[in-house]
């Protein structure tokens, strides 16, 4: 018999809105200049008939979740929108039992998302299947919404709702024998952090200094990394590298370190600079990554020391491209991101020599939470990274970071690239729309649900 506190889904709806990027975000697969927001609202009910609504939001990032040479971007976005609409229509029917959000998210939703994605793809006569990551992005807003609603129904944080008596299950159901007798709450903080270091993305074409900065856009926001440091005190930098031009990537990494260190020295902040690099799978093999790391250490030992980890340098398909990563991990930690598409990806990645995970809420809150537990059981580090999370999604990602123990801070780059989508965030949780001394402030977040302030949630 399921607990009286468990919930069923009674209704769901979704809305969409398009936004232009302030400046392009450059990935190895192309440039993002505009994007569509999907925002869901889900109403849940417990056995006593009490109900609550929860919300979730994400950008439909097709270039990241569905890179394709056969389906153009506008078609991919339209298909992802249709998957969201179908999920809103069908989830109340397929989730007809009472369950905890973790069980909904990993037992019911995954099956429903696969069926809907296959159906939509077939109806559109696509030349290829909808990838798992693309359908996961679509599902993530509903998954977030039921975690939010469950917490709101019981008047607690969605993370406190992972403890007894609201969640009695051990982890064996999802993580096998290793999870027997272990609880998800063991791997989360008792109370959330209130100040979190923030990662700032440095694209391949971003100006490092004011001297080289363009005059446009002229909207009051910085157009150089130097000006962002002066504005927000940023000291953690995620550098987008090409992955195929080793010498250029090495020089760019060293230049970013030197430029950011110089600004902090001039401002006398006392902050240490931290780096990570991300080629978004562009490296053809592990040897290229090893060459990059060795040359970086030779070119700039201090930049090499500042580099905390390398994020998904090679193909996301760990089965078709089972690259041995041990030569990389002998030099620096390497975190699996696009290759983490389900819990089954984690042991495979570990077997291949990956040394940690980059967690994104756009793959669902449920997967992120269970991945945190798996990492804890396997002594794996993890980071909380970003799919340009706007508004409500930024609150969700910040909350995940605040309640867990990632390598360092959280990446929230919407403030750089799509500030227009952060108007609600700036009004209700301004500490997430703009950093202070390189840190996000979470004081204005609610202690109920996923942390959306009540006035914003109700509007």
C-alpha positions as CSV (number, residue, x, y, z in Angstrom):
1,X,0.0,0.0,0.0
2,X,1.4,3.4,-0.9
3,X,1.6,6.2,1.7
4,X,-1.4,8.5,2.2
5,X,1.0,11.3,1.4
6,X,1.6,10.1,-2.2
7,X,0.0,12.0,-5.1
8,X,-1.6,11.5,-8.5
9,X,-1.6,14.0,-11.4
10,X,-5.0,15.5,-12.0
11,X,-4.2,18.1,-14.7
12,X,-1.3,19.6,-16.6
13,X,-0.9,22.5,-19.1
14,X,2.0,24.1,-20.9
15,X,2.7,27.5,-22.5
16,X,5.5,28.8,-24.8
17,X,7.3,32.0,-25.4
18,X,10.1,32.9,-27.8
19,X,13.2,34.9,-26.8
20,X,16.2,36.4,-28.6
21,X,19.7,35.9,-27.3
22,X,21.4,39.1,-26.3
23,X,24.6,37.8,-27.8
24,X,25.0,34.4,-29.5
25,X,26.0,31.4,-27.4
26,X,28.5,29.5,-29.5
27,X,28.7,25.7,-29.2
28,X,30.7,23.2,-31.3
29,X,27.4,22.4,-33.0
30,X,26.5,26.0,-33.9
31,X,25.4,29.4,-32.6
32,X,22.2,29.9,-30.6
33,X,20.6,33.3,-31.4
34,X,17.0,32.6,-30.3
35,X,15.2,30.0,-28.2
36,X,11.7,28.9,-27.1
37,X,10.7,28.8,-23.4
38,X,8.3,26.0,-22.3
39,X,6.6,26.5,-18.9
40,X,4.3,23.8,-17.3
41,X,1.8,23.9,-14.5
42,X,0.7,20.6,-13.0
43,X,-2.1,20.0,-10.4
44,X,-1.7,17.0,-8.1
45,X,-3.9,15.5,-5.5
46,X,-3.4,13.2,-2.5
47,X,-5.6,10.4,-1.3
48,X,-7.5,12.7,1.0
49,X,-8.4,14.9,-2.0
50,X,-6.1,17.8,-1.1
51,X,-4.6,19.4,-4.1
52,X,-1.7,21.8,-5.1
53,X,-0.2,23.2,-8.2
54,X,3.5,23.1,-9.2
55,X,5.5,24.7,-11.9
56,X,8.5,24.0,-14.1
57,X,10.2,25.8,-17.0
58,X,13.1,25.2,-19.4
59,X,14.3,26.5,-22.8
60,X,13.8,24.0,-25.6
61,X,17.5,23.8,-26.4
62,X,17.5,21.8,-29.6
63,X,21.1,22.6,-30.6
64,X,22.3,20.9,-27.4
65,X,19.7,18.2,-27.0
66,X,19.2,17.3,-30.6
67,X,22.2,18.2,-32.8
68,X,21.3,17.0,-36.3
69,X,22.3,17.3,-39.9
70,X,19.0,15.9,-41.2
71,X,16.4,17.9,-39.3
72,X,16.6,21.7,-39.3
73,X,16.3,23.7,-36.0
74,X,12.8,25.1,-36.6
75,X,11.5,21.6,-37.1
76,X,13.3,20.3,-34.1
77,X,11.8,23.0,-31.9
78,X,8.3,22.5,-33.3
79,X,8.6,18.7,-32.6
80,X,9.8,19.4,-29.0
81,X,6.9,21.8,-28.5
82,X,4.5,19.1,-29.7
83,X,6.0,16.6,-27.4
84,X,5.4,19.0,-24.5
85,X,1.8,19.5,-25.6
86,X,1.2,15.8,-25.8
87,X,2.8,15.2,-22.4
88,X,0.5,17.8,-20.9
89,X,-2.5,16.1,-22.3
90,X,-1.5,12.5,-21.6
91,X,0.4,12.5,-18.2
92,X,-2.7,12.8,-16.1
93,X,-4.0,9.6,-17.8
94,X,-0.8,7.5,-17.6
95,X,0.0,8.6,-14.0
96,X,-3.3,7.3,-12.7
97,X,-1.8,5.8,-9.4
98,X,-0.6,7.5,-6.3
99,X,3.2,7.8,-6.0
100,X,6.0,9.9,-4.6
101,X,7.4,12.3,-7.3
102,X,10.6,10.2,-7.5
103,X,8.5,7.2,-8.5
104,X,6.4,9.3,-11.0
105,X,9.6,10.7,-12.5
106,X,11.5,7.5,-13.0
107,X,8.9,4.8,-13.4
108,X,6.0,6.5,-15.2
109,X,7.3,9.5,-16.9
110,X,10.2,7.9,-18.7
111,X,7.9,5.4,-20.3
112,X,5.4,8.0,-21.3
113,X,8.0,10.3,-22.7
114,X,9.4,7.6,-24.9
115,X,6.0,6.6,-26.3
116,X,5.0,10.3,-26.9
117,X,8.4,11.1,-28.6
118,X,8.1,8.1,-30.9
119,X,4.5,8.9,-31.8
120,X,5.2,12.6,-32.5
121,X,8.3,11.7,-34.5
122,X,6.3,9.2,-36.6
123,X,3.5,11.7,-37.2
124,X,6.0,14.3,-38.4
125,X,7.6,11.7,-40.7
126,X,11.1,12.6,-39.3
127,X,14.1,11.1,-41.0
128,X,15.5,10.2,-37.6
129,X,14.3,9.3,-34.1
130,X,13.8,12.0,-31.5
131,X,16.9,11.7,-29.2
132,X,16.4,10.8,-25.6
133,X,17.9,14.1,-24.4
134,X,15.5,16.1,-26.5
135,X,12.5,14.2,-25.0
136,X,14.0,14.5,-21.5
137,X,14.2,18.3,-21.9
138,X,10.5,18.3,-22.8
139,X,9.6,16.0,-19.8
140,X,11.7,18.0,-17.4
141,X,9.2,20.8,-16.9
142,X,6.5,18.4,-15.8
143,X,8.9,16.5,-13.6
144,X,9.9,19.7,-11.9
145,X,6.3,20.7,-11.5
146,X,5.3,17.6,-9.6
147,X,8.3,17.9,-7.2
148,X,7.2,21.5,-6.7
149,X,3.6,20.6,-6.2
150,X,4.3,17.8,-3.8
151,X,6.3,20.1,-1.6
152,X,3.6,22.8,-1.7
153,X,0.9,20.3,-0.9
154,X,2.8,19.3,2.3
155,X,4.1,22.8,3.1
156,X,7.8,21.8,2.9
157,X,10.7,22.2,0.6
158,X,10.8,19.6,-2.3
159,X,14.1,18.5,-0.7
160,X,12.6,18.1,2.8
161,X,10.0,16.0,1.0
162,X,12.7,13.4,0.2
163,X,12.9,12.5,3.9
164,X,10.8,10.3,6.1
165,X,7.8,10.3,6.6
166,X,7.1,11.7,3.1
167,X,9.6,9.4,1.4
168,X,10.3,6.0,3.1
169,X,11.8,4.1,0.1
170,X,15.4,3.1,0.1
171,X,17.4,3.5,-3.1
172,X,17.5,-0.2,-4.1
173,X,14.5,0.2,-6.4
174,X,16.6,2.5,-8.6
175,X,20.2,1.9,-7.8
176,X,20.1,-1.9,-7.1
177,X,22.0,-3.7,-4.3
178,X,24.2,-0.7,-3.5
179,X,21.2,1.3,-2.6
180,X,19.7,-1.2,-0.2
181,X,19.0,0.5,3.2
182,X,20.3,3.8,1.9
183,X,18.1,6.9,1.7
184,X,18.3,9.7,-0.8
185,X,18.3,12.3,2.0
186,X,21.7,11.0,3.1
187,X,23.3,12.7,0.1
188,X,21.6,16.1,0.5
189,X,22.2,18.9,3.0
190,X,20.0,19.3,6.0
191,X,19.6,23.0,5.2
192,X,20.4,24.8,1.9
193,X,23.4,27.0,1.3
194,X,22.5,30.7,1.0
195,X,25.6,31.9,-1.0
196,X,26.7,30.0,-4.0
197,X,29.6,30.7,-6.3
198,X,28.4,31.3,-9.9
199,X,30.0,30.1,-13.1
200,X,30.3,32.6,-16.0
201,X,30.4,31.3,-19.6
202,X,33.2,32.6,-21.9
203,X,32.3,31.8,-25.5
204,X,34.9,31.5,-28.2
205,X,34.3,35.0,-29.5
206,X,33.8,36.8,-26.2
207,X,36.0,39.9,-25.6
208,X,38.2,39.6,-22.6
209,X,38.9,43.3,-22.1
210,X,37.1,46.6,-22.5
211,X,39.6,47.6,-25.1
212,X,38.5,44.9,-27.4
213,X,34.8,44.9,-26.5
214,X,32.1,45.8,-29.1
215,X,29.9,48.8,-28.6
216,X,26.8,46.7,-29.2
217,X,24.5,45.6,-27.6
218,X,24.2,48.9,-25.8
219,X,21.7,47.8,-23.1
220,X,23.6,48.6,-19.9
221,X,25.0,45.1,-19.5
222,X,28.7,44.2,-20.0
223,X,30.2,43.4,-23.4
224,X,33.5,42.0,-22.0
225,X,34.6,39.5,-19.4
226,X,36.5,42.3,-17.6
227,X,33.3,44.4,-17.3
228,X,31.4,41.3,-16.0
229,X,34.0,40.9,-13.3
230,X,33.8,44.6,-12.4
231,X,30.0,44.4,-12.2
232,X,29.5,41.0,-10.4
233,X,32.9,39.9,-9.1
234,X,32.8,36.7,-11.1
235,X,35.7,34.3,-10.3
236,X,34.5,31.0,-11.8
237,X,34.8,30.7,-15.6
238,X,33.5,28.1,-18.0
239,X,35.5,28.4,-21.2
240,X,33.9,27.2,-24.5
241,X,36.7,25.7,-26.6
242,X,36.8,24.4,-30.1
243,X,38.1,20.9,-29.2
244,X,39.8,20.4,-32.5
245,X,42.4,23.2,-32.5
246,X,44.6,22.3,-29.6
247,X,47.1,25.2,-29.8
248,X,44.3,27.8,-30.1
249,X,42.4,26.2,-27.2
250,X,45.5,26.3,-25.0
251,X,46.2,29.9,-25.8
252,X,42.5,30.9,-25.2
253,X,42.5,29.2,-21.9
254,X,45.7,30.8,-20.7
255,X,44.5,34.2,-22.0
256,X,41.2,33.9,-20.0
257,X,43.1,33.0,-16.9
258,X,45.6,35.9,-17.3
259,X,42.9,38.4,-18.1
260,X,40.6,37.5,-15.2
261,X,43.4,37.3,-12.8
262,X,44.6,40.7,-13.8
263,X,41.2,42.3,-13.2
264,X,40.8,40.7,-9.7
265,X,44.3,41.8,-8.8
266,X,43.5,45.4,-9.9
267,X,40.3,45.3,-7.8
268,X,42.1,43.6,-4.9
269,X,39.3,41.1,-4.4
270,X,41.5,38.4,-3.0
271,X,39.5,35.8,-5.0
272,X,41.1,32.8,-6.6
273,X,40.2,32.1,-10.2
274,X,38.6,28.7,-11.1
275,X,38.2,27.4,-14.6
276,X,36.5,24.6,-16.5
277,X,36.5,23.9,-20.2
278,X,33.8,22.5,-22.4
279,X,34.0,21.6,-26.1
280,X,30.5,20.1,-26.2
281,X,31.8,16.8,-27.6
282,X,34.0,18.3,-30.3
283,X,37.2,16.4,-29.4
284,X,37.5,13.4,-31.7
285,X,39.3,11.3,-29.1
286,X,41.0,11.2,-25.7
287,X,44.4,11.9,-27.2
288,X,43.4,15.4,-28.3
289,X,42.3,16.2,-24.7
290,X,45.5,14.8,-23.2
291,X,47.5,16.9,-25.7
292,X,45.5,20.0,-24.7
293,X,46.1,19.4,-21.0
294,X,49.8,18.8,-21.3
295,X,50.3,21.8,-23.5
296,X,48.2,24.0,-21.2
297,X,50.4,22.9,-18.3
298,X,53.5,23.8,-20.2
299,X,52.1,27.2,-21.5
300,X,50.6,28.2,-18.1
301,X,51.1,26.0,-15.0
302,X,48.8,28.4,-13.0
303,X,46.0,28.2,-15.5
304,X,46.4,24.4,-15.5
305,X,46.2,24.4,-11.7
306,X,43.0,26.6,-11.8
307,X,41.3,24.1,-14.1
308,X,38.9,22.1,-12.0
309,X,37.6,19.7,-14.6
310,X,36.9,19.0,-18.3
311,X,33.2,18.7,-19.3
312,X,32.1,16.1,-21.9
313,X,35.0,16.5,-24.4
314,X,34.0,13.5,-26.6
315,X,30.9,11.9,-28.1
316,X,27.8,11.6,-26.0
317,X,27.1,8.1,-27.3
318,X,29.1,6.0,-24.7
319,X,27.9,2.7,-26.3
320,X,28.7,3.5,-30.0
321,X,31.9,5.4,-29.0
322,X,33.3,3.7,-25.8
323,X,36.4,5.9,-25.5
324,X,38.8,5.1,-22.6
325,X,39.1,8.3,-20.6
326,X,41.8,7.1,-18.1
327,X,44.6,9.0,-19.8
328,X,42.6,12.2,-19.3
329,X,41.6,11.5,-15.7
330,X,45.3,11.0,-14.9
331,X,45.7,14.7,-15.5
332,X,42.3,16.2,-14.7
333,X,38.8,15.1,-13.7
334,X,36.5,14.6,-16.7
335,X,32.8,14.9,-16.2
336,X,30.1,13.2,-18.3
337,X,27.3,15.5,-19.4
338,X,25.5,14.8,-22.7
339,X,26.5,11.1,-22.2
340,X,24.5,11.0,-19.0
341,X,21.0,10.1,-20.3
342,X,19.8,7.8,-17.6
343,X,21.0,6.0,-14.5
344,X,22.3,3.2,-16.7
345,X,24.8,5.7,-18.2
346,X,26.6,6.2,-14.8
347,X,28.2,2.7,-14.3
348,X,29.1,2.6,-18.0
349,X,30.8,6.0,-17.8
350,X,32.7,4.9,-14.7
351,X,33.8,1.7,-16.4
352,X,35.2,3.8,-19.3
353,X,37.2,5.9,-16.9
354,X,35.1,9.1,-16.6
355,X,35.6,10.5,-13.1
356,X,32.4,12.5,-12.4
357,X,29.1,13.8,-13.6
358,X,27.8,17.2,-14.8
359,X,24.2,17.4,-13.7
360,X,21.5,19.4,-15.5
361,X,17.9,19.8,-14.3
362,X,16.8,19.8,-17.9
363,X,17.3,16.0,-17.9
364,X,14.7,16.0,-15.0
365,X,14.9,16.8,-11.3
366,X,14.4,13.1,-10.6
367,X,17.4,12.0,-12.6
368,X,19.6,14.7,-11.1
369,X,18.6,13.6,-7.5
370,X,19.1,9.9,-8.2
371,X,22.4,10.7,-9.9
372,X,23.5,12.6,-6.8
373,X,22.8,9.5,-4.7
374,X,24.7,7.3,-7.2
375,X,27.7,9.6,-7.1
376,X,27.6,9.6,-3.4
377,X,27.6,5.8,-3.3
378,X,30.5,5.6,-5.8
379,X,32.7,8.5,-4.5
380,X,32.1,10.4,-7.7
381,X,32.3,14.2,-7.8
382,X,29.6,16.1,-9.6
383,X,28.9,19.6,-10.8
384,X,25.5,21.4,-11.3
385,X,25.7,23.0,-14.8
386,X,23.3,24.8,-17.1
387,X,21.1,24.7,-20.2
388,X,20.7,28.5,-20.0
389,X,18.1,28.1,-17.2
390,X,15.7,31.0,-17.2
391,X,13.4,32.3,-14.5
392,X,11.8,29.4,-12.6
393,X,14.4,27.0,-14.0
394,X,17.2,29.2,-12.5
395,X,15.5,28.9,-9.1
396,X,15.3,25.1,-9.6
397,X,18.9,24.7,-10.5
398,X,20.1,27.0,-7.7
399,X,18.1,25.0,-5.2
400,X,19.6,21.7,-6.4
401,X,23.0,23.2,-5.9
402,X,22.2,24.7,-2.5
403,X,20.8,21.4,-1.2
404,X,23.6,19.2,-2.5
405,X,27.4,19.2,-2.4
406,X,28.7,19.8,-6.0
407,X,32.3,20.5,-6.9
408,X,31.8,24.3,-6.8
409,X,28.8,26.4,-7.2
410,X,26.3,26.5,-10.0
411,X,26.2,27.7,-13.6
412,X,23.3,30.1,-14.5
413,X,24.1,31.8,-17.7
414,X,20.7,33.2,-18.6
415,X,21.7,36.5,-17.1
416,X,24.4,36.7,-19.8
417,X,22.5,35.5,-22.9
418,X,18.7,35.9,-22.4
419,X,18.2,38.5,-19.6
420,X,14.7,39.3,-21.0
421,X,13.6,35.9,-19.8
422,X,14.7,36.7,-16.3
423,X,12.3,39.6,-15.6
424,X,10.4,37.6,-13.0
425,X,13.6,36.4,-11.5
426,X,15.0,39.9,-11.2
427,X,11.7,41.0,-9.5
428,X,11.3,38.1,-7.1
429,X,14.8,36.6,-6.6
430,X,17.2,39.3,-7.6
431,X,20.1,37.5,-6.1
432,X,19.9,34.9,-8.9
433,X,19.6,37.5,-11.7
434,X,22.8,39.2,-10.7
435,X,25.8,38.0,-8.7
436,X,27.4,39.8,-5.8
437,X,31.1,39.2,-5.3
438,X,30.9,36.3,-7.6
439,X,28.1,34.5,-5.7
440,X,24.4,34.0,-6.1
441,X,22.3,35.0,-3.1
442,X,19.3,32.7,-2.4
443,X,17.8,34.5,0.5
444,X,14.6,35.4,-1.4
445,X,13.8,31.8,-2.4
446,X,10.9,30.2,-0.7
447,X,11.3,27.3,1.7
448,X,8.3,25.5,0.1
449,X,8.3,23.4,-3.1
450,X,11.3,24.1,-5.5
451,X,11.8,27.5,-4.0
452,X,9.7,29.8,-6.2
453,X,8.5,32.8,-4.0
454,X,4.7,32.6,-3.4
455,X,3.9,35.8,-5.2
456,X,5.7,34.7,-8.4
457,X,4.3,31.2,-8.2
458,X,0.7,32.4,-7.9
459,X,1.1,34.9,-10.8
